[in-house]
Amino acid sequence: MTTIVPFRGLRYNQQKIADISKVVTPPYDIIDEAAQARYYADNPVNVIRLELGLIFPEDTPANNRYTRSAQYLQKWMEDQTLKSEEKPSLYLYQQDFEIKGEKLTRTGLLCGLQVEPYAQGNILPHEETLSKPKADRLSLMRTTHSNFSSIFGLYSDEKMTIEKALRSDIKDRAPDMSMVDEAGELHQIWVISDEKTVAKVVKAMADKKIYIADGHHRYETALAYSEEMHEQGKPGYNYVMATLVNLYDEGLVVLPTHRVVGNLKSFEFNAFMKKLDQTFSVQPIGSREDLSVLMEKMASLGTQHAFGMYFDHKLYLLTLKDFNQACTHLPTDKSAAWKALDVAIVDNLILDGLLSIGEQERRNQDNLAYSRDEEWVVNKIDGKEYQIGFFLNPTKVQEIVDVA
């Protein structure tokens, strides 16, 4: 059984904050130092101070990014910069955005999701997690007792029962919050506090499995924190903030997570290419100006396990030669669905097999960073912060479900 609950969310007080776009940010894990500094400068109450605070050389266990986050949170609640919802509520969250010229609308349910071990079979992951991000999020949760961003989960509701119930409640009323972000995407939120509607949605979600599309680190951190608080005799920390989207939603898109690799000792590109050629067909594409051409070629190859690579100002298209042969080099304890994931092939055949970046190194992120932004990847390589970059196609929604 999947348990969701309404909650009294903290929202920016729109009587004090005229432009909500100046106080919000993208997800914390795609914000680099330059963007972090920009959000700090945008507004003194930007959420960056809560979600991803600055680190200073003089930080101590008693005064650091996490303790400062807690102090900002307390202050903003006291001065009514942040106001708590009057009643426990669910939230209808709608995003209008554009990908490659196609206009899309995605609708999600923002709620509290009861955390539980994956083994119970109600909430299902599809990727491995890394130790550093979990330690960071746990430190933040311990000091603030809060979730500042939601996990992203999927559920199956072909009859659209849940969305119909939510839409019936809001009818034609204006959103309670609305803003256009720096990428030009429209975000709208409606507060759903009617007890009958809430009860109907909670009941409809009870028999649904939740497939985590994004936010594995935040989910596992919330579970660890819940167990930690139970051991201290403090129940009530059983939920994580979640945005749940129907698998049948027409605006559902899963973006790829690209990789950049650095700190490689004695890396010799020509020797690496010879090894790579044993498993992949390698085609030069051009320079960074041809990045869109590379991404289009990758997308056009569909299920043929195509990847992009960037090194020394040059782009390459990699295509797996023999999937069945490749499977013999993948972990034997993994399912066929998992072995078919592009991320499994890149991580195991290239990062581990050719660059000696194994599971533990990936967890520690000693040689590795991730981004959904292709331009960020080429900038990091050109800036000599990392040595080589790899581009992936998006994971398909059905692949997430199959693996989970």
C-alpha positions in Angstrom: 0.0 0.0 0.0 1.3 3.5 -0.9 0.5 6.2 1.6 0.3 9.8 0.7 -0.8 12.7 2.9 -1.7 16.4 2.6 0.6 18.7 4.4 0.8 22.4 5.5 3.4 23.5 3.0 5.6 26.6 3.5 5.1 29.1 0.7 6.6 32.4 -0.1 4.4 35.2 1.1 3.3 36.9 -2.1 2.4 40.1 -0.2 6.2 40.5 0.5 7.7 38.8 -2.6 6.4 40.6 -5.7 8.3 38.4 -8.2 8.5 34.8 -7.2 10.9 34.0 -10.0 13.6 35.9 -8.1 13.5 33.6 -5.1 13.4 30.1 -6.8 16.1 28.0 -8.5 16.4 24.9 -10.6 17.1 21.6 -8.7 20.1 22.0 -6.4 22.1 19.2 -8.0 22.4 21.0 -11.4 23.6 24.3 -9.8 27.3 25.1 -10.3 29.2 27.7 -8.3 28.6 30.5 -10.8 24.8 29.9 -10.7 24.9 29.6 -6.9 26.5 33.1 -6.7 24.0 34.5 -9.1 21.0 33.2 -7.1 22.5 34.6 -3.9 22.7 38.0 -5.6 19.2 37.8 -7.1 17.4 38.3 -3.8 18.3 38.1 -0.1 15.5 35.5 0.5 16.3 33.3 -2.5 15.7 29.6 -1.6 19.4 28.9 -2.5 20.2 30.0 1.0 18.1 27.1 2.3 18.8 24.4 -0.3 22.5 25.0 -1.3 24.2 27.4 1.1 27.7 28.8 0.5 30.7 27.2 2.2 33.3 29.4 3.9 36.9 28.6 5.0 36.1 29.6 8.5 33.1 27.2 8.8 32.9 25.1 12.0 30.6 22.3 13.2 28.6 25.0 15.0 28.5 27.5 12.1 28.3 26.1 8.5 26.1 26.0 5.4 23.6 23.7 7.2 23.3 25.7 10.4 22.9 28.9 8.4 20.2 27.3 6.4 18.3 26.5 9.6 18.8 30.1 10.8 17.5 31.5 7.6 14.5 29.2 7.7 13.6 30.2 11.2 14.0 33.9 10.5 11.9 33.8 7.3 9.1 32.0 9.1 9.2 34.5 12.0 9.1 37.5 9.7 6.4 35.9 7.5 8.6 35.7 4.4 7.5 32.1 4.4 3.9 31.3 5.5 2.5 27.9 6.4 -0.7 26.7 4.7 -3.7 27.2 6.9 -4.9 23.6 6.4 -3.2 20.3 5.4 -3.3 20.4 1.6 -2.4 18.6 -1.6 -1.1 20.7 -4.5 -1.7 20.5 -8.2 1.5 21.5 -10.0 1.5 22.3 -13.7 4.6 23.1 -15.8 4.4 24.5 -19.4 7.7 24.1 -21.2 9.2 23.5 -24.6 11.7 20.8 -25.7 13.2 21.0 -29.2 10.4 23.2 -30.4 7.6 21.1 -29.0 5.3 22.7 -26.4 4.4 20.4 -23.5 2.3 20.6 -20.3 3.0 18.3 -17.4 0.8 17.9 -14.4 1.9 16.6 -11.1 0.5 16.0 -7.6 2.6 17.5 -4.8 2.1 15.6 -1.5 3.8 13.9 1.4 4.9 10.4 0.5 5.4 7.9 3.3 8.9 6.5 3.1 9.7 2.8 3.4 12.4 0.3 2.4 12.4 -0.6 -1.3 12.0 -4.2 -0.3 8.4 -3.6 0.6 7.7 -3.2 -3.1 5.6 -0.1 -3.1 8.2 2.5 -3.9 10.7 1.3 -6.5 14.1 2.7 -7.6 15.9 2.4 -11.0 19.4 3.7 -10.3 22.3 3.4 -7.8 23.0 6.2 -5.4 26.2 8.0 -4.4 27.4 8.5 -0.8 28.4 12.1 -1.0 25.1 13.6 -2.0 23.3 11.5 0.6 25.6 12.7 3.4 25.1 16.3 2.2 21.3 16.0 2.2 21.2 14.2 5.5 23.2 17.0 7.2 20.8 19.5 5.8 17.7 17.5 6.9 19.1 17.1 10.4 19.5 20.8 11.0 16.4 22.1 9.2 14.0 19.2 9.6 12.7 20.2 6.2 12.4 19.2 2.5 13.2 22.1 0.2 12.7 20.2 -3.0 10.6 17.2 -3.9 11.5 13.9 -5.3 10.0 13.1 -8.7 7.9 9.9 -8.9 5.7 8.2 -11.5 2.5 6.2 -11.0 0.1 4.4 -13.4 -3.4 5.7 -13.7 -4.7 5.1 -17.2 -8.2 6.3 -16.3 -6.7 9.6 -15.0 -8.8 9.3 -11.8 -6.4 11.4 -9.7 -6.0 14.2 -12.1 -9.8 14.4 -12.8 -10.4 14.7 -9.0 -7.8 17.5 -8.7 -9.1 19.3 -11.8 -12.6 19.0 -10.6 -11.6 20.8 -7.4 -9.8 23.8 -9.0 -12.3 24.1 -11.9 -11.5 27.5 -13.5 -10.0 29.3 -10.5 -6.7 31.0 -10.9 -3.5 29.3 -9.6 -2.5 30.2 -6.1 1.1 30.7 -7.3 2.4 31.4 -10.8 5.7 32.4 -12.3 7.9 32.1 -15.3 11.4 30.9 -14.6 14.7 31.9 -16.2 14.3 29.2 -18.9 10.9 30.6 -19.9 9.0 27.8 -18.3 5.6 28.5 -16.7 5.1 27.0 -13.2 1.6 27.1 -11.6 0.4 25.7 -8.3 -3.1 25.2 -7.0 -3.8 24.5 -3.3 -6.2 21.6 -2.8 -7.5 21.7 0.8 -11.1 20.3 0.4 -11.2 17.3 2.7 -13.4 15.2 0.3 -11.1 15.8 -2.6 -8.0 15.1 -0.5 -9.6 11.8 0.8 -10.5 10.8 -2.7 -7.0 11.3 -4.1 -5.3 9.6 -1.1 -7.6 6.6 -1.6 -7.0 6.5 -5.3 -3.2 6.5 -4.8 -3.2 3.7 -2.2 -3.0 0.8 -4.8 -0.4 2.5 -7.0 3.3 1.7 -7.1 5.6 4.7 -7.2 8.6 4.5 -9.6 11.3 7.0 -8.6 12.3 8.9 -11.7 14.5 11.5 -10.0 15.5 12.1 -6.4 16.8 8.7 -5.3 19.3 10.5 -3.0 16.6 12.6 -1.4 14.3 9.6 -0.9 17.0 7.4 0.7 18.1 10.3 2.8 14.5 10.8 4.0 14.2 7.1 4.8 17.5 7.2 6.8 16.4 10.3 8.7 13.1 8.7 9.5 14.8 5.6 10.9 17.3 7.7 12.8 14.5 9.7 14.5 12.6 6.6 15.4 15.7 5.2 17.1 15.7 8.5 19.2 12.1 7.9 20.1 10.8 10.7 17.9 8.1 9.4 15.5 6.5 11.6 12.9 9.3 11.9 10.4 7.9 9.3 8.0 7.3 11.4 4.9 9.2 13.0 2.0 7.8 15.8 -0.2 7.1 14.2 -3.6 5.8 15.4 -7.0 4.0 12.4 -8.5 3.2 12.3 -12.2 1.0 9.9 -14.1 2.8 7.6 -16.6 -0.1 8.6 -19.0 0.5 12.3 -18.7 1.2 13.7 -22.2 3.9 16.1 -20.9 6.0 13.4 -19.2 9.6 13.6 -20.3 12.7 12.2 -18.6 15.9 14.1 -19.3 19.3 12.4 -19.7 22.1 12.7 -17.1 25.5 13.2 -18.8 28.9 12.4 -17.3 32.2 14.3 -17.1 35.4 12.5 -16.0 38.5 14.0 -14.5 41.5 13.2 -12.3 42.5 10.4 -14.6 46.2 9.5 -13.9 48.3 8.6 -16.9 45.4 8.9 -19.3 46.4 8.3 -22.9 43.6 9.2 -25.4 44.9 7.1 -28.4 45.3 4.0 -26.2 41.8 4.6 -24.8 40.3 4.9 -28.3 41.9 1.6 -29.4 40.2 -0.1 -26.5 36.9 1.7 -27.2 36.9 0.6 -30.8 36.7 -3.0 -29.7 33.2 -2.5 -28.4 31.9 0.7 -30.1 31.8 2.1 -33.6 33.4 5.5 -33.3 32.5 8.4 -35.7 34.0 11.9 -35.5 31.3 14.5 -35.6 33.2 17.8 -35.3 33.7 20.6 -32.7 31.5 21.8 -29.9 29.6 23.9 -32.5 28.2 20.6 -33.8 26.8 19.5 -30.5 23.2 19.7 -31.7 24.1 17.5 -34.7 25.6 14.9 -32.3 22.5 14.9 -30.1 20.2 14.6 -33.1 22.2 11.6 -34.4 22.1 9.9 -31.0 18.3 10.4 -30.8 17.8 9.1 -34.3 19.6 5.8 -33.5 16.9 5.0 -30.9 17.5 1.7 -29.2 20.9 1.0 -30.7 22.8 2.3 -27.6 24.3 5.4 -29.1 26.4 7.8 -27.0 28.3 11.1 -27.5 31.8 11.8 -26.3 33.8 15.1 -26.0 37.6 15.3 -25.7 40.1 18.0 -26.7 37.5 20.2 -28.5 36.2 17.3 -30.6 32.9 15.4 -30.6 32.4 11.7 -31.3 29.4 9.4 -31.9 29.7 6.0 -30.2 27.5 3.2 -31.2 27.5 -0.2 -29.4 28.6 -3.0 -31.9 27.1 -6.1 -30.2 24.7 -5.8 -27.3 24.7 -9.5 -26.5 28.5 -9.5 -26.4 28.4 -6.4 -24.2 26.0 -8.1 -21.8 28.7 -10.7 -20.9 30.7 -7.9 -19.4 27.8 -6.5 -17.2 27.1 -7.7 -13.7 25.5 -11.1 -13.7 23.1 -10.3 -10.8 21.3 -7.6 -12.8 18.1 -8.0 -14.8 17.9 -8.0 -18.5 16.0 -4.7 -18.3 18.8 -3.1 -16.3 21.4 -4.4 -18.7 19.5 -2.7 -21.6 19.9 0.8 -19.9 22.3 3.2 -21.6 23.5 4.3 -18.2 24.4 0.7 -17.3 26.5 0.3 -20.5 28.3 3.6 -20.1 29.0 3.1 -16.4 30.2 -0.5 -16.7 31.8 -0.8 -20.1 33.4 2.6 -20.4 33.8 4.2 -17.0 34.6 0.9 -15.2 35.9 -1.3 -18.0 38.1 1.3 -19.7 38.7 4.1 -17.2 38.8 2.0 -14.0 36.0 4.1 -12.4 34.2 1.4 -10.6 31.0 1.4 -8.5 32.8 2.7 -5.4 34.5 5.5 -7.3 31.2 6.4 -8.8 29.5 6.5 -5.4 32.3 8.7 -4.0 32.3 10.9 -7.1 36.1 11.0 -7.0 36.5 11.2 -10.7 33.0 12.0 -11.9 30.3 14.7 -12.1 26.8 14.7 -13.6 24.7 17.2 -15.4 21.6 17.3 -17.6 23.0 20.2 -19.5 25.1 19.4 -22.6 26.6 22.9 -22.7 27.7 22.5 -19.1 29.6 19.4 -20.1 31.6 21.0 -23.0 32.3 24.0 -20.8 33.8 21.9 -18.1 36.0 20.0 -20.5 37.1 23.2 -22.4 37.8 24.8 -19.0 40.1 21.9 -18.1 38.1 21.1 -15.0 37.5 17.6 -16.4 39.2 15.6 -19.1 36.4 13.8 -21.0 32.6 14.0 -21.3 30.0 11.5 -22.3 26.5 12.3 -23.5 23.5 10.0 -23.1 20.0 9.8 -24.6 17.1 10.2 -22.2 16.0 7.0 -20.3 12.6 6.0 -21.5 9.7 6.0 -19.0 9.0 2.4 -19.8 12.6 1.5 -19.1 12.3 3.0 -15.6 9.2 0.9 -15.0 10.8 -2.3 -16.4 13.9 -1.9 -14.2 11.9 -1.0 -11.1 
